[in-house]
Each structure stands twice: as C-alpha cells, then as structure tokens.
Amino acid sequence: MLHLTSTEIAGRIEDLYGAPLAALDTHVRDQPPGMLSALLGMHHQLDLAEQSIAVHRDRLAQLVQSGRHIGGHEVSHVLDCARRIAEAVAVRDIQATTVSAVLQSLGRASPPEPTPATTTPTVPAPPARPASAPGR
C-alpha cells in the first residue's frame, strides 16, 4: 500500500472537510470527539514520526560521516539512532496506513441532485349531470 506523507494526508483532510487544517484544529477543540478529531490525531502522530525520522537520520549521518573514527562511545549512539529511526518508521507506517484507509473509506458528501419538477396530471372534472326536471 502506498504510504502518504503527513502533508498529503493534511491535504486530503482539508479536501474532505473543506477547510484549512488550522481551522479544523480550532474547530475540534470545542466539539465532542468524533471522526475529525481522530483524523487530526492520526495526522499529528504521523507528522511527529516523520520529524523524528528526519532528526535521527541527520544525527546518524553526523555520527558516521566519512573519515570519522567510530569508537565504543559512538557505537552506542549509532545504535540508539538506528533503533529510534526503526521505531519512528514503524509508527509512521502504521499511522499512514490507518489514516489512508480511513480517508479512503470516507468521501465528501455530494449535494443531492435536484429532482426534476414533476407536474401532477390534472384529472378532468366529471361531466356535469343534467338537472332533473322539476316535478318528476
């Protein structure tokens, strides 16, 4: 399954609810928990995981830059960065898969199509009865 980034997920949430993410965040603060708050929570966790991946990837690159001696002390830092990257990737993958599936199952409700105006056929009035002749 294709993993969407937090930016792509944000765009899909905005499209679905027809408002910017910041406005939706503000809106859910005053509302009881629901689908929108769940989607925003999943997006937030996905965004945090992506940030964590970037931070630890950069730190790992610093630790293992070419020409740098890696001693016993640095090895523990390298392993810690690698572990943290693996954890963040797992969180990102789970959140991306879940929120993508939820968004795929939802759709913006299209406005109902106007029903064509139907005219009620007029029923012809019954023929007038001839008045009875007086005295009959």
SEVEXMI-406863 format. One line per field, with one value per residue (C-alpha): residue number from 1; residue in three letters; x, y, z. Coordinates in nm, 3 decimals, always signed. Example, Ala and Ser with C-alpha at 12.3 -4.5 7.8 and 13.67 -1.06 7.14 Angstrom:
<sites>
pos <- (1	2)
code <- (ala	ser)
px <- (+1.230	+1.367)
py <- (-0.450	-0.106)
pz <- (+0.780	+0.714)
</sites>
This chain:
<sites>
pos <- (1	2	3	4	5	6	7	8	9	10	11	12	13	14	15	16	17	18	19	20	21	22	23	24	25	26	27	28	29	30	31	32	33	34	35	36	37	38	39	40	41	42	43	44	45	46	47	48	49	50	51	52	53	54	55	56	57	58	59	60	61	62	63	64	65	66	67	68	69	70	71	72	73	74	75	76	77	78	79	80	81	82	83	84	85	86	87	88	89	90	91	92	93	94	95	96	97	98	99	100	101	102	103	104	105	106	107	108	109	110	111	112	113	114	115	116	117	118	119	120	121	122	123	124	125	126	127	128	129	130	131	132	133	134	135	136)
code <- (met	leu	his	leu	thr	ser	thr	glu	ile	ala	gly	arg	ile	glu	asp	leu	tyr	gly	ala	pro	leu	ala	ala	leu	asp	thr	his	val	arg	asp	gln	pro	pro	gly	met	leu	ser	ala	leu	leu	gly	met	his	his	gln	leu	asp	leu	ala	glu	gln	ser	ile	ala	val	his	arg	asp	arg	leu	ala	gln	leu	val	gln	ser	gly	arg	his	ile	gly	gly	his	glu	val	ser	his	val	leu	asp	cys	ala	arg	arg	ile	ala	glu	ala	val	ala	val	arg	asp	ile	gln	ala	thr	thr	val	ser	ala	val	leu	gln	ser	leu	gly	arg	ala	ser	pro	pro	glu	pro	thr	pro	ala	thr	thr	thr	pro	thr	val	pro	ala	pro	pro	ala	arg	pro	ala	ser	ala	pro	gly	arg)
px <- (+0.000	+0.123	+0.220	+0.113	+0.316	+0.170	+0.150	-0.055	-0.277	-0.331	-0.439	-0.685	-0.833	-0.867	-1.036	-1.272	-1.379	-1.344	-1.131	-0.763	-0.607	-0.553	-0.923	-1.019	-0.784	-0.952	-1.298	-1.247	-1.136	-1.496	-1.654	-1.700	-1.459	-1.551	-1.411	-1.244	-1.061	-0.948	-0.817	-0.636	-0.484	-0.357	-0.218	-0.038	+0.121	+0.225	+0.382	+0.572	+0.703	+0.826	+1.001	+1.162	+1.289	+1.447	+1.614	+1.760	+1.864	+2.057	+2.216	+2.313	+2.469	+2.678	+2.795	+2.905	+3.034	+3.321	+3.666	+3.535	+3.661	+3.380	+3.481	+3.292	+3.116	+2.997	+2.877	+2.614	+2.492	+2.482	+2.280	+2.046	+1.983	+1.922	+1.675	+1.491	+1.468	+1.326	+1.065	+0.967	+0.939	+0.711	+0.489	+0.485	+0.391	+0.110	-0.031	-0.004	-0.174	-0.452	-0.530	-0.512	-0.762	-0.997	-0.976	-1.034	-1.350	-1.482	-1.595	-1.725	-2.097	-2.207	-2.502	-2.824	-2.915	-3.230	-3.519	-3.691	-4.012	-4.296	-4.628	-4.925	-5.153	-5.482	-5.777	-6.062	-6.372	-6.662	-6.922	-7.197	-7.517	-7.821	-8.052	-8.359	-8.677	-8.895	-9.190	-9.072)
py <- (+0.000	+0.348	+0.546	+0.906	+1.174	+1.394	+1.678	+1.464	+1.345	+1.706	+1.796	+1.508	+1.604	+1.964	+1.850	+1.623	+1.887	+2.189	+2.397	+2.453	+2.223	+2.509	+2.597	+2.232	+2.204	+2.505	+2.371	+2.031	+2.188	+2.294	+1.969	+1.624	+1.361	+1.240	+1.137	+1.473	+1.472	+1.114	+1.204	+1.508	+1.298	+1.040	+1.317	+1.467	+1.130	+1.079	+1.425	+1.360	+1.028	+1.194	+1.466	+1.203	+1.012	+1.327	+1.428	+1.084	+1.030	+1.360	+1.267	+0.925	+1.087	+1.310	+1.013	+0.805	+1.076	+0.953	+0.976	+0.990	+0.729	+0.540	+0.429	+0.244	+0.557	+0.649	+0.294	+0.319	+0.647	+0.495	+0.201	+0.431	+0.645	+0.336	+0.199	+0.530	+0.553	+0.200	+0.285	+0.609	+0.430	+0.168	+0.440	+0.632	+0.323	+0.226	+0.578	+0.632	+0.300	+0.361	+0.720	+0.639	+0.356	+0.575	+0.861	+0.620	+0.494	+0.846	+1.076	+1.424	+1.401	+1.534	+1.767	+1.594	+1.637	+1.839	+1.620	+1.721	+1.906	+1.675	+1.820	+1.641	+1.546	+1.719	+1.490	+1.603	+1.702	+1.460	+1.564	+1.778	+1.590	+1.730	+1.882	+1.674	+1.820	+1.961	+1.756	+1.426)
pz <- (+0.000	-0.082	+0.228	+0.209	+0.383	+0.654	+0.401	+0.161	+0.446	+0.558	+0.204	+0.191	+0.529	+0.414	+0.092	+0.280	+0.534	+0.305	+0.543	+0.624	+0.884	+1.131	+1.120	+1.165	+1.465	+1.622	+1.542	+1.709	+2.038	+2.102	+1.984	+2.135	+1.999	+1.655	+1.319	+1.254	+1.587	+1.521	+1.176	+1.312	+1.591	+1.343	+1.124	+1.425	+1.514	+1.152	+1.142	+1.467	+1.334	+1.015	+1.216	+1.438	+1.135	+0.993	+1.322	+1.392	+1.030	+1.039	+1.372	+1.239	+0.931	+1.159	+1.362	+1.064	+0.831	+0.621	+0.772	+1.127	+1.372	+1.545	+1.892	+2.163	+2.281	+1.930	+1.861	+2.134	+1.981	+1.632	+1.760	+1.953	+1.644	+1.432	+1.690	+1.712	+1.333	+1.318	+1.582	+1.407	+1.072	+1.229	+1.380	+1.051	+0.852	+1.090	+1.108	+0.731	+0.658	+0.908	+0.817	+0.444	+0.488	+0.690	+0.441	+0.154	+0.322	+0.368	+0.097	+0.079	+0.055	-0.277	-0.266	-0.361	-0.720	-0.769	-0.858	-1.177	-1.107	-1.186	-1.268	-1.133	-1.417	-1.380	-1.352	-1.570	-1.381	-1.413	-1.667	-1.527	-1.468	-1.627	-1.377	-1.319	-1.448	-1.173	-1.082	-1.190)
</sites>
